[in-house]
Amino acid sequence: MATIKRGTTKSAGQLVNYAEKKATVKRGENLDIDYAKSQMRITREMFAKNDGIQAHHVVQSFKPDEITPEKANDLGLELAREIAPNHEVAVYTHTDKKHIHNHLVINSVNFETGNKYHAHGKKALQDIRDKNDGICRKHELSIAHDYTASVRYTLAEKQILDKGQISWKAEMREAINYVKEESHDFESFKNTLKNDFDIDTKLRGETLSFKHPDQKKFVRGKTLGADYEKGGLEHEFTGKARTQKTRTTESIDWNEYERRNQLHDKNGNNRTSERVNSAENRPISRKYREEQRANEREYQSNDQSDRKQQQSVKQQDKGFER
């Protein structure tokens, strides 16, 4: 299934270097791929727009074993024409992972009008995904139904990982993963994260942020990945609470089952057996137990009355015999 991720960079040259280094196939739309950096820079300088965001980055990934690198690069160029007309776009195809994927580097300035490329916010991302889905349908490729990434990496972090080093964000993810496994609610999670790892946690509305002890600023959970957002953590804690409740309930049910069988064997089949309210998975109430005790006393009283009656009948029989 083809998926889309998007980002921006203030260093187009750095992004091109990263994408080109691992490329199996590389081609350009509206540029010579061997001179991508210089050609993009000339266009930005020509319109005096070399500051700020220099390039937009789109990652187009495909389902494993569904496409060749050459075909993937063709679809990358087709997507470039759809989402960035009159922009210089370099398409680099990588095969270093199980899934083949393209890195599209889009120059931020339109070479005809000089206007900046605008693709910000959820709507812009959805537009790119819709166009990508259309291309995949046309070429009979599978389409992704879930674009949520459990872990997200920035370009700078990817470069650190490529060098075999560990980023401070990776350290935070590891600490958060450990603590959330040991926590059952947000408050205990927050306290343990601070006490054991000196990581600060801040929650404002629906936005959850973390601060590494070596960093001065907080980073939002969504930057680390969907698993580190408020919704992801709440889902984790809710699942644990549900599991714990199920285990406790099952324990009560089995104890009640054993006690019910013992009482049944002791008092015979005429006695109404005790129950557990299976509709709500809760043990019997105090009122129900009192009713059962009353039934037990009534049963014993009736039993004694029956015995007296039997003895009386026997005595009468003996009298008749005499």
C-alpha angles and dihedrals in degrees: 000000000000115000133184134217125176139198145150136234137199089210112059091174093057091049092049091050091053095046096043096050095069099029119132092182125018131180138154139229111216092353145070103257092215090060099036097130097047095042092051091047093051091053092051093046092047089062093036092243103120094119127086118011109015100178144009120227124213122181114202113191129188135204114270115267092006101102143021122241091247092051091045090054090051090055090048090057090047090052090048091056090049100049103028113032114180091015127113109246128183116201118201120184118209126197098176093108134052089264122056112234141179129225109209113197108195118194109234095227127069106235092215105041102020090230120145120250110251119201107139132142135020095298093057091048091049090050090055091048092049091052090047091050089052091053091049092051091051090054093040096245125146120263128222119242097187120049096173113122115209089205127028127195128196120222092254091051092049090054091051091050091048088058090054093250129129119240124216088244090057089051090053093049090051092050093046092048091052096046096046090055089057097041131080100189139023096256095056089043092054094046095047092048090055098040098044103031105017090236114148121219126205127186121191113172106306094340116101119192136181134201123208113220090240094050130077098210136056120246121211119246092235088062089061093045143278092286089063098052123099092257093051093052094044089053089052094049093044091052091052092049091050092049092048091049091050092050092049092047092049090052092052092047094054093048090049091048092054093046092048092053092050092051091046092053092047100048103032134239096295093073119089108245121234116252142202117228096248093183091067099023094232131132122257116287128243090249091054092049090051090051090051092050089050089050089049092052091047090049092051092046092051090047091053091047091052091051092051090049091051091050091049091052091049091052091050090051091052090051090053090050091054 
